[in-house]
């Protein structure tokens, strides 16, 4: 097959994913669905789910020098599953979706199939920014994990944020090219002309990850935020207790009623805080304990509506500050910020680099063509 013929053929992709979570509505699952659906427009995509291992094997994985979150799928059974599927043929390129699947890379290399590593987190950043001393002590494990997998020149690397690229460089991993393919913005809620600035806060998203639950628990320490908080995740509501109301039981709640405050209580960085885009789409000013400003840099009025508030006291002060501003002018500046954010994070625009990376990987091994 000539290079031209190969470039024109419909690629056959095998996406290796973690087995679906019980609540498959978190940020990772959204990115999987949207990314693979985008590829299916021009490629044939097959999925293969690897299975989670038990606690003892995870502990062995940690003792073997892996970051805690990356041990969930390390097993001979999973490597054999991938190897057997590749031995059957019919695959032009493999996509390892999420860094927890990266230990499957040796099986792909032995099969001689091009591969894309699609990372959702850089765990050395998670460890470095985590408030726990133990978590920070585990950063060398995360760096070693990333140098082993993310730095492998055999693979094509896709990251989910500019922050992750900078974090890899800090870990000593400088490779070119690296594709950046962030998530896109969810469906946008209209902000009508009569919208007002509401003294209400919301917490959305899934709280199945122990780090998120721990940081939300820390956020719940007194004093109270001073404004009503609405949440919809059962784990989050259990932690928030009397400080929050269940959004699902509020029949009169409307995202288009005005501009609220969207809370990101994670104290750690890593990946892309997908809920930040959800908040903007749903007309919320961002109050984040972790520094997410880089992903919004350059957008009009980003410094006003993406606030880094490491403590609850910072959040309280920010709400008071914004509430004291002339309302109509604040709403109009938010409209400009929101529109620019929606344009930057259009799903098709965000996923185009991901598709480019898959094509580049498929063309990277002449012998495979």
RAVEN-V208168 format. One record per helix or strand of 3 or more residues. SS is the DSSP state (~ for helix, > for strand). FROM is the first residue (numbers start at 1). TO is the last residue. If there is no record, write none. Layout:
[[SS	FROM	TO] [SS	FROM	TO]]
This chain:
[[~	3	8] [>	12	18] [~	27	39] [>	44	50] [~	55	63] [~	68	70] [~	76	87] [>	93	97] [~	99	111] [>	114	118] [~	123	129] [~	133	137] [~	139	149] [>	156	159] [~	162	170] [>	196	203] [~	210	219] [>	228	231] [~	234	243] [>	244	246] [~	247	249] [>	258	264] [~	274	281] [>	284	288] [~	293	296] [~	302	305] [>	306	308] [~	312	323] [~	327	344] [~	347	362]]
